[in-house]
Amino acid sequence: MSTNNDNRNYDRDQDQQSNERNQNQNQHQSSHQDQRGDRNTDEQRDNSRNTSSRDIESKWTDIESDYRKRYTNLTDQDLNYRDWDFDNMTDRIAQRTNRSRDEVNDEIKNWKN
């Protein structure tokens, strides 16, 4: 009889350990999926920002001369940029015109010729 109880206790303990392992694996997988989801969301946000920046930068080349006419206090140094440095240019414009970079970007993006 003692052997039967021992076997049942052993089986119960094995089942409990197996359940705990499964729970740990499920938690790990869920955590890993959450991290991937966060990473995908960050990448989507970055891609969206990059696309938006490229759109604004592209628009800038179309409106630059009109922009210079409207804001005569901005210098060539304020308005010149390299391909990788557009954000710094919009920061300089924002500082000179007492606005935020987002306001400057919105203005460029929505500029009417």
C-alpha positions in Angstrom: 0.0 0.0 0.0 2.9 2.3 0.8 4.3 1.7 -2.7 1.0 2.7 -4.3 0.9 5.9 -2.3 4.6 6.6 -3.2 3.8 6.0 -6.9 0.8 8.3 -6.8 2.8 11.0 -5.0 5.6 10.6 -7.6 3.1 10.8 -10.5 1.5 13.8 -8.9 4.8 15.5 -8.4 5.8 14.7 -12.0 2.6 16.2 -13.3 3.0 19.3 -11.2 6.6 19.8 -12.5 5.4 19.3 -16.0 2.7 21.8 -15.6 5.1 24.3 -14.1 7.5 23.8 -17.1 4.7 24.4 -19.5 3.6 27.5 -17.8 7.2 28.8 -17.8 7.6 28.1 -21.5 4.3 29.8 -22.3 5.3 32.9 -20.3 8.6 33.0 -22.0 7.0 32.6 -25.4 4.5 35.3 -24.6 7.2 37.6 -23.3 9.3 37.0 -26.5 6.3 37.7 -28.7 5.6 41.0 -26.8 9.2 42.0 -27.3 9.0 41.3 -31.0 5.7 43.1 -31.2 7.3 46.2 -29.5 10.2 45.9 -31.9 7.9 45.7 -34.9 5.9 48.7 -33.7 9.1 50.7 -33.2 10.3 49.8 -36.7 7.0 50.7 -38.2 7.1 54.1 -36.4 10.7 54.7 -37.5 9.8 53.8 -41.1 6.8 56.1 -41.0 9.0 58.9 -39.6 11.6 58.3 -42.3 9.0 58.3 -45.0 7.5 61.5 -43.6 11.0 63.1 -43.3 11.8 62.2 -46.9 8.5 63.6 -48.1 9.2 66.9 -46.3 12.7 67.0 -47.5 11.5 66.4 -51.1 8.9 69.1 -50.7 11.7 71.4 -49.4 13.6 71.3 -52.7 10.4 72.5 -54.4 9.6 75.4 -52.1 13.1 76.5 -50.9 13.2 79.7 -53.0 9.7 80.8 -51.9 10.6 80.0 -48.3 13.6 82.2 -48.5 11.4 85.1 -49.9 9.0 84.7 -47.0 11.7 84.5 -44.3 14.3 87.0 -45.3 15.9 87.0 -41.9 17.1 83.4 -42.5 20.6 83.0 -43.8 22.1 80.6 -46.4 23.7 78.9 -43.5 20.3 78.4 -41.8 18.7 77.0 -44.9 21.5 74.8 -46.4 21.7 71.2 -45.4 23.2 67.9 -46.4 21.0 64.9 -47.2 21.7 63.4 -43.7 21.3 66.7 -41.9 17.7 67.9 -42.8 16.6 67.8 -39.1 19.4 70.1 -38.1 18.3 72.6 -40.7 14.7 72.5 -39.5 16.0 73.0 -35.9 17.9 76.1 -37.1 14.8 77.5 -38.8 12.7 76.7 -35.8 15.1 78.5 -33.5 15.4 81.6 -35.7 11.6 81.8 -36.2 10.7 81.0 -32.5 8.8 77.8 -33.4 9.2 74.1 -32.9 10.7 71.7 -35.5 7.3 70.1 -35.8 5.7 73.4 -36.7 8.4 74.1 -39.3 8.0 70.6 -40.7 4.3 71.0 -40.9 4.7 74.3 -42.6 7.0 72.8 -45.2 4.8 69.8 -45.7 1.7 71.9 -46.2 3.3 74.8 -48.2 1.1 76.1 -51.0 2.9 77.3 -54.0 
